């Protein structure tokens, strides 16, 4: 990933919480945690800043990090065996990377920043730590990510966004 990590002081997890609460997108993350739980979750996530055009995820790469979109839009490009490119757009309040996170398979698509973006990333290692120390939050997060994955799988245009 060629994204830059911003100083934590420039990021506030409550902005991500607000983006998720206010998103009406099909693939919005239905994660309704208390403010205290959001603060706890922030301790396990890392803020990421992308400039327009930067690559976040590359198709075929083995990486299971999941990204939560606080602001901006990202484009998801998938090239199939017949060299056809399919595109989806993901915005604030949603996530990227849930497919590889759950499947342990290589990334299924490439994701670029369509605009300047602010995201929060969660690695599998940090998720395991969260699961041990705060199982209730980890369970809520897992259910929310699974809901996004299921909605994308049921909606053909959004299937491309399963990365």
N, C-alpha and C positions, 0 to 999 in steps of 0.2 A: 504494500500500500504506500502510496506517495503522499498521503495526507500529513498535515502537520498537527502536532499536539499543542493545544493552546494552554496557557497558564490557567490552572483551576479557578482562579479569582475571576476570570472573564466569563466563566460559565456558571450557571445556576441551575441545578437540577429541576427547580420549580418551573423553569421555562419549558423543559421537556414535558413535565407533568401537565402543564396548561395546554401544550400542543396536542397531547394525547386526549385530554378531556374535551377539547373543542373541535377535533377533527371529525368531519362527517364522511370521510372517504371510506370506501368499501373495505380497504385494508388498514384502517386505523387500529391501533393497539388498544384493546378494551381493558386497560390496566388502571383500576381505580384504587390506588393506595392512599393511605393517610399521608399528610405532610411529613410526619416523623418517619414513616416507612420509605418515602422517597429519599429522605436524607440518608437513611441507612443504605439504600440501594446505590446512591451516589458514591459511597465508599468503595464499591466493588466495580464501578464503571470508570472509564477514562474518556474525557472530552476530546473530540476531534474536530478540527476545522478544515474544510476543503474549499479551494477556490474553484470557480467555474472551470470545467474541463478536466479537472484532476480525476484520476482513476481511483476508485475506492476498492473495487473487487474485480479480479480478472477471471474470466471463464477458464476452467480447467485447473485452477490452483487449489491445493489442499489447505484449507484454512477454515476453522469453524467459528471465527469471531462473528458475533451478531451486532448489528448497528441499529440504534434508535434515532430517528430523525427529529431533531428539535426545530430546525428551520431550513428552508431552501427546498430545491427539488433535485432529484437524481433520475437519470435515465438508465434503463436496464436494457441491454442489447444481448440477444441470443442468436448465434449463428448455427443453423441446423446442418445436417449432412448435405443438403442440396444448396448450401451457401445462401440461404434466405435469412435475412435479418429481421428479427421481431423485436419490437420495442414496447416497453411499459414505462410509465412515469410514476415515481413514488415521491410523496411529499411529507411535510411536517405531520407528526403524530403517528407515523408508521414505522416500519422496521425493514431491514435488509439482512440477508444472511441466515435466515431461519432454516432454510432447506439444508444447507451444509451443517448447521449447528445440530440438527436432529439426526440427519442421515449418516454423518461421518463420510460423505462422498465429496469429491471435488466440486468447486463452484460451477453452477450450471449456466452462468451468464456473466457478462461484464457490466459493471456499474460505474457511471461517470457522473460527476456533479454537473447538473444542468444550470446551476447558479451557485453562488457562494452558499455554503451549507455549514450548519453546526449539528454535530451528531454526538452520541455517546456510544462507546463500544463496550462490549462485555465478552471476555474470553471464556472458553470452557473451564479453565483453571479457576478463574475468579467466580464463575457460576458455582463450581463445586464448593468453594469456600463459603459462598452465600448459602448454599443448600445445607451445609453443616451448621453454620452459625445462626441462620435465620430461615428455617425451613418454610415457614408460612409465606414469606415474601418470595422465596424461590418457587414455591408451588403456584402462587398467583401469577408470577412472571411466566412460568411454563404454560399454564392454561391460556394466558393472553397470547403468547407467541404461537401456540398451537391453533388458536382461533383464527389468527391472521393466515397461517399456512392453509388451513381448511378453506377459508373464504377464497383465497387465491386459487386453490385447486379447482373449486367449483365454478370459477369465473374464467372462461378461456382467455380473454385478453390479459388478465392479471397473472396467469400462470407463469409468464415470462419472469415476473418479479420474484418468483421462488428461487432464491440464490443460495 
